[in-house]
């Protein structure tokens, strides 16, 4: 199990901290000659292989670019694609087959976002621990200005330690 990334977003929506703690799979680039033995189709603004198989490319794989030109449609913010109910405070968890996105929003509007393996447990506790680390090592730092990018070595060290504990234990118990 793994925690892929941690993001901290200020109340204006600006990214003030990003930590990528897991190396994703490398994308493969393939070159083919014409005629192409694969049938491609457009599905949900993505170009997918609909029929055929060649050099490890199978049905369902997405085509990202052709001759270096991006083939995906416009990228929209996740929140604008979803239609939350009236009075919704936003996304708390978004689940896919490859990751779960967890979000914790404080009363002051700071958002803590964690991308993790779908099987990873204890993310809610981890989010509260990250908030505690933010309070202790960023907000109490006399050189840190609110709403600005977080550049604090103690914050980095303690966040990485908390992520290691969460990944090893699978959960983040009280008193941690």
C-alpha positions in Angstrom: 0.0 0.0 0.0 1.2 3.5 -0.7 0.5 7.2 -0.3 1.2 8.8 -3.7 1.0 12.5 -3.1 0.2 15.2 -0.5 -1.1 18.6 -1.5 -1.9 21.7 0.6 -4.2 24.3 -1.0 -4.8 27.8 0.4 -8.3 29.3 0.7 -7.8 31.1 -2.6 -7.2 27.8 -4.4 -3.5 28.2 -4.9 -1.2 25.2 -4.3 1.1 26.1 -1.4 2.7 22.6 -0.9 3.2 19.5 -2.9 5.0 16.3 -2.0 5.1 13.3 -4.4 6.2 10.4 -2.3 5.6 7.6 -4.7 7.1 7.1 -8.2 4.3 6.3 -10.7 4.7 3.8 -13.5 6.6 5.1 -16.5 4.6 5.8 -19.5 5.6 3.9 -22.6 6.1 5.6 -25.9 5.6 3.5 -29.0 6.1 4.3 -32.7 4.1 2.6 -35.4 4.0 2.7 -39.1 1.0 3.2 -41.3 -1.5 1.4 -41.6 -2.2 1.1 -37.9 -3.4 -2.3 -36.7 -5.3 -0.7 -33.9 -8.9 0.6 -33.9 -9.1 3.8 -31.8 -12.3 5.4 -30.5 -13.2 8.5 -28.5 -14.7 7.8 -25.1 -15.3 10.4 -22.4 -12.9 12.9 -24.2 -10.2 10.2 -24.2 -8.9 8.3 -27.2 -8.9 4.6 -26.3 -7.8 1.4 -28.1 -11.1 -0.3 -29.1 -9.7 -3.3 -31.1 -6.3 -4.8 -31.7 -3.2 -5.6 -29.8 0.4 -4.9 -30.5 3.7 -4.5 -28.6 2.0 -4.5 -25.1 -0.7 -2.1 -26.2 -4.1 -3.7 -25.5 -7.8 -2.8 -25.7 -8.7 -0.1 -23.2 -5.3 1.6 -23.1 -5.5 5.4 -23.6 -3.6 7.2 -26.4 -2.1 10.4 -24.9 -0.4 11.9 -28.0 0.0 11.3 -31.7 3.2 12.7 -33.3 3.7 14.7 -30.1 0.3 16.4 -30.3 -1.9 15.9 -27.2 -5.1 14.0 -28.1 -7.0 14.5 -24.9 -9.7 17.1 -24.7 -9.6 20.2 -22.5 -8.9 19.5 -18.9 -11.4 20.7 -16.4 -11.2 20.9 -12.7 -12.6 17.9 -11.0 -15.0 20.0 -9.0 -16.5 21.7 -12.0 -17.3 18.3 -13.6 -19.1 17.1 -10.5 -22.5 18.5 -9.5 -22.5 18.7 -5.7 -25.7 19.2 -3.9 -26.8 22.6 -2.7 -24.7 23.6 0.3 -22.0 21.0 -0.3 -18.6 21.7 1.2 -16.8 20.0 -1.7 -15.1 16.7 -2.3 -14.2 14.6 0.8 -13.2 11.4 -1.1 -13.0 10.5 -4.8 -12.4 6.8 -5.5 -11.1 5.3 -8.7 -9.7 1.8 -9.5 -6.1 3.0 -9.1 -6.2 5.6 -6.3 -8.4 7.4 -3.8 -8.3 11.2 -3.4 -9.0 12.3 0.2 -9.6 15.9 1.1 -9.8 17.6 4.5 -10.8 21.3 4.6 -10.2 23.3 7.8 -12.5 26.0 9.1 -10.0 28.6 7.8 -10.3 27.3 4.2 -6.9 25.4 4.0 -7.4 22.1 2.2 -5.2 19.0 2.7 -5.4 16.5 -0.2 -3.9 13.0 -0.1 -3.7 10.7 -3.1 -3.3 7.1 -1.9 -3.7 3.5 -2.9 -7.4 2.4 -2.7 -6.5 -0.2 -0.1 -4.6 2.2 2.2 -6.5 2.6 5.5 -6.4 5.4 8.1 -6.2 8.3 5.7 -8.7 10.4 7.7 -6.4 10.2 10.7 -3.4 10.9 8.5 -5.1 14.1 7.2 -5.7 15.3 10.7 -2.1 14.5 11.6 -0.9 16.5 8.5 -3.1 19.4 9.8 -1.4 19.1 13.2 2.1 19.1 11.5 1.1 22.2 9.5 -0.1 24.0 12.6 3.0 23.1 14.6 5.8 23.6 12.0 4.4 26.0 9.4 2.1 28.3 11.2 4.3 28.6 14.3 7.3 29.4 12.1 8.1 33.1 12.4 9.3 33.2 8.8 6.2 31.7 7.2 3.5 34.0 5.8 -0.1 32.8 5.5 -1.3 31.8 2.1 2.3 31.6 0.8 4.2 28.4 -0.3 5.4 26.3 2.6 9.2 26.1 2.6 10.0 24.8 6.1 12.5 21.9 6.6 10.9 20.8 9.9 7.5 20.6 8.1 9.0 18.4 5.4 10.8 16.1 7.8 7.8 15.6 10.0 5.4 15.1 7.1 7.7 12.5 5.5 7.9 10.7 8.9 4.1 10.7 9.3 3.7 9.3 5.7 6.2 6.5 6.5 4.4 5.6 9.7 1.0 5.6 7.9 2.3 3.4 5.0 3.9 0.9 7.3 1.1 0.6 9.8 -1.7 1.0 7.3 -3.5 3.1 9.9 -2.7 6.1 12.0 -3.9 5.5 15.5 -4.7 8.1 18.2 -1.7 9.4 20.0 0.6 9.0 17.0 
